[in-house]
Amino acid sequence: MKHDAELLNAAIEGFELQKQRIDAQIAEMRRILRPEPTAKPRNNVTEIAKPKRTVSPAARKRMAAAQKRRWAAARGITAGGELSGDHDIKSR
């Protein structure tokens, strides 16, 4: 009986050593998978913020005129301000 208890205690000690080695390996793998907390995050918006673009008044005027031309073309209005012949005006 004493022999069996010594054998079981030795087995327990061996298993505990194996468990410690396995726990250390698991901790190392988790450390590899987890990013370091001291590392700065990439693409931080506050650090890479681009300066605000400003458009000159003349450029705004050109953009507005171009947009008006696009809308007029989409609605079918000619340069004289009249609807082209292929559009019917529906009355309500």
N, C-alpha and C positions, 0 to 999 in steps of 0.2 A: 504494500500500500504506500509506504514511504517512497519507494522507487517510482511509483506511478505519479505521485505528487511532484517529485523533482523533475520528472520528464515533462509533465504538464507546465510547470513553472518555466522551464527552459524553452518550451514551445511558445509560451506567451511572450517571453522576452524576445525571441526571434521574430515573432509576428509584429511586435511593437516596433522593432528596429525597421522592419520592412515597411510598416505603415508610415514611419517618420520619413523614410526615403521617398515613398510614393507621395506623401503630402508635400515634400519639398519640390518634387518634380511638377506636381500640379500647380503649386504656387508660381514656379518659374514659367510654366506655360501660360498661366493667367496674366502674368506680368508682360509677357511678350504680346499677348492679344490686346491688352489694355494700353491705350496711349498714355504717355507720361503726362501727369497733371501739370508739370512745369512748362510744357511745350505751348507756344502761342498758337491760337487757332489760325488757320490759313484763310485768306480772302476776307479779312476783317474789314467790314464796310467803312468803319470810321477811319481806318488808316489809308484806305485806297480811294476815298471819295474824290471824284473828279470835280474840278471847278465848274460852276454853273455857266452855261453858255449864254451869251447875250446876243441879241439880234438887233441890228441897227434899224432905225425907223424906215429907211429906204428899203431895206430888205423885207421888212414887215409889209410895206406897201406892195412890193412885187409879189409876195406870197399871197396876199389878199386878192390881188388882181388875178393871179393864176387860179386861185380857188374859185373865184366868181366865174371865170371862163369855163372851168371844169363843170361846175354846177349848171351853168347855162347850156353847155353841150349835153349834159345828161337830161335836162328838161326839154331840149330841142328848141331853145330860143336862139334866134339869129342875132347878128351884131346890132341890128336896128332896134332890138327889144321886142320883136314880134315872134310869135310861135311859128315854126316851120309848118308847111302844109300837111304833113303826115300825122300831126297830132290833133286829136279832137278834144275840145273842152267840154267836160260833162257838167251840166247844171244840176243843182241839188233841188 
